Amino acid sequence: MKGKLIESLQGKQLKNLFIWGANSLFEREEYINNLNVFPVPDGDTGTNMKLTLVAALEALKELPQDQVSATVVVKIIKESTLKGARGNSGVILSQLFRGFALGVGDTDVLTPADFSRGLVAGVTAAYRAVMRPVEGTILTVAREVSRAATKSADSECGYLDYFKTICTAARIALEDTPRLLPVLREAGVVDAGGMGLLCLYKGYYDYMERVWNNLGDSIPEDIMVPIISSPPVHARVVELPQETVGGYCTELLIKGAGLSPETLKQELQLFGDSLMVVGEGDLVKIHIHTEQPGAVLTACQGRGTLHDIKIDNMQDQHRHRVDGIEVSEGGSAGEEVAIGTLAVSSGAGLDEIFSSIGATAVIPGGQSMNTSANDFLQAIKKIPSRKIIILPNNKNILLAAQQAVTLMPDRELRVIPTKSIPEGLSVLAQVNLQEKSLEKIIKQAERILSTVKSGQVTEAVRDASINGLDITTGDWLGMADEDRLVIASNKKQALVDLVEKMVDSGDEIISIYYGQQVTAQEADQVKKSLSGRHPELQVELYFGGQPLYPYLVGVE
């Protein structure tokens, strides 16, 4: 004899349904990761969706086993996934849950019609959360599921048939994603986020089938995939080298004609370290740690007029740690910064560069280690400023940063949509942080971003075909702005060929950030090669320390 056919969901059943669905996705995490369009070692859609769901599972653990309402379960899932969302797929998933909560309202017992109303509202919320929704993605799968679910609910079926209909609709929509999105068709894969959503719904169906087969409605511990929470993410700023702690952090702008950043760099490097000289022919920004700030100003004065001069005694500056969060703080403890800056970084060298050019706090993140909305929230709380700009520096972290802003209305927060490390560094080096208006800073950043091109080099982890080019496992790939791709037999050649594609008439600076896989000697050889090929451009080389990508490059 078969078990009970569930026609409505109470709190305990809804909780178990979610747990079973999450477990279904967890089991297929790596499979989902491997659906990455580009054959590079950073496929993390499955991991991002998993960690987003883990945030909810950990919150649900605190609920009593019985006598819990559906309203409470829905609210916990909504709030915890909004904060725990990682990557674009995780943010979209959290928005589906947010909309679901709005759709079902305070209903304590959910019928299929109620559930469908939540799915429809979830789709609306998810589409609104994305600035430019793209069809052939998780959004398409969610929308088609909501339509099928609404029709199924109208037939007054039980939840077993209801979720069977949902899974069928999700599978059909997923199989259609390559038709809607050419890049998927060329890569020979379906959308990874859509696959994750199908796995979640398949888990819902499996739970209902378990109950129908009289196997009980609880969750056996032995079938659960072990949940490994991601380690806490701490905002940090790299400590200054010991020899420079007693000097002065000196910053200024030079306005003049025919200014040469390379010439200024050669002259000023005699006065200190942590030197950065960026800008154009009529405006250059300088940052240096020096024992002789007067000599620096004198040298600069001969080049033009000096503006926005800032000299801080680094003995008076200190690093301040509270609950694992480190921020750069000048003056007395707790002194408020006019405009705080939070930057996402992916390597020790990059951390130091960000902190040296003005980042109030640096938080780790990047490819395969996407920062969650909650990571942003915890870091923001420790920054001594009411006004803060956020530099996500990765296209897959941008949505999480924007979501964090909506969760902290008591601060004036703005996200500058930097989608790469070179973009973030260029913006931070050139914007005027003395400006009190966040909107004016955003406009400055937009102008800067329009002049920056960024790229990266990595190794292919599988065979693929992208933009008409055949890629073999082990090839070295140079990628820029998603539409410029080169293939080479070694990483140096990939970088050289990539820069060749990136450089346009009017460009002035090539900035190279080398990672963990590159020695300083190798990096110096690359710089010499690029300088020889592009003698009219200034080539700058920095240690970034990033994983996965031996080289990051910016051209502006």
Summary of the structure (lengths in Angstrom):
residues: 556
radius of gyration: 26.0
end to end distance: 71.6
largest distance: 93.3
contacts: 1995
relative contact order: 0.10
helix: 46%
strand: 20%
